[in-house]
C-alpha cells in the first residue's frame, strides 16, 4: 500500500501536538525576554515545561525533552 502505515495519521497528530508546544514555548520565551514581568507568558512557559517533562510527551515522541528545552532556550536567547 505505497509504504504508508496505519499509524501515520496518529504520528502526524502527535507531531502536530509537539510542534504546537514548541511554537508556543518559543513565543513565551520571546515575550519574557522583552517583558520579564508578564505573568501570563511565565505561566505559559511553566505549563509547556511541565508538558515537555510529562508522560504524555514521552508517549508522543522520542525526543529528549531536556535537549529540546536547552535547544529552544539557546535559540531564543541568540
matplotlib code that plots the C-alpha trace (Angstrom):
import matplotlib.pyplot as plt

x = [0.0, 2.6, 4.7, 2.2, 1.4, -1.8, -0.1, 0.6, -2.4, -1.6, 2.0, 1.0, -1.2, 1.5, 4.0, 1.5, 0.9, 4.6, 5.3, 2.5, 4.0, 7.4, 6.0, 4.1, 7.3, 9.3, 6.6, 6.5, 10.3, 10.3, 7.7, 9.6, 12.9, 11.2, 8.8, 10.0, 7.1, 4.5, 2.9, 0.8, 3.9, 5.6, 2.6, 2.5, 6.2, 5.8, 2.9, 4.8, 7.8, 5.5, 4.2, 7.7, 8.6, 5.3, 4.5, 2.2, 5.2, 7.1, 4.1, 4.0, 7.7, 11.1, 12.7, 14.8, 12.8, 15.8, 17.8, 14.8, 14.4, 18.1, 18.0, 14.9, 16.3, 19.6, 17.7, 15.6, 18.4, 20.6]
y = [0.0, 2.5, 2.2, 4.0, 2.6, 2.6, 4.8, 7.7, 9.8, 9.3, 10.1, 13.2, 14.2, 13.5, 15.6, 18.4, 18.5, 18.6, 21.2, 23.4, 23.2, 24.1, 27.2, 28.2, 27.8, 30.0, 32.6, 32.7, 32.9, 35.8, 37.7, 37.1, 38.3, 41.6, 41.8, 39.6, 40.8, 39.2, 36.6, 35.1, 34.3, 32.9, 30.6, 29.5, 28.7, 26.8, 24.8, 23.9, 22.8, 20.6, 19.1, 18.6, 16.6, 14.6, 11.0, 12.4, 14.0, 10.7, 8.9, 11.3, 11.5, 10.0, 13.5, 14.1, 16.9, 18.3, 18.5, 20.2, 22.7, 23.6, 24.0, 26.3, 28.4, 28.9, 29.6, 32.3, 33.8, 34.2]
z = [0.0, -1.0, 2.1, 4.4, 7.8, 9.7, 12.4, 10.0, 11.0, 14.7, 14.1, 12.3, 15.1, 17.7, 15.7, 15.4, 19.1, 19.9, 17.2, 18.6, 22.1, 20.6, 18.8, 22.0, 24.1, 21.7, 21.8, 25.6, 25.7, 23.3, 25.3, 28.5, 27.0, 26.3, 29.2, 32.1, 34.3, 32.0, 34.3, 31.5, 29.5, 32.6, 33.3, 29.6, 29.8, 33.0, 31.6, 28.5, 30.5, 32.5, 29.3, 27.9, 31.0, 31.2, 30.3, 27.6, 25.9, 26.1, 24.5, 21.6, 20.7, 21.3, 21.5, 24.7, 26.4, 28.2, 24.9, 23.3, 26.1, 26.0, 22.2, 22.3, 25.2, 23.3, 20.0, 21.5, 23.6, 20.5]

ax = plt.figure().add_subplot(projection="3d")
ax.plot(x, y, z, "-o")
ax.set_aspect("equal")
plt.show()
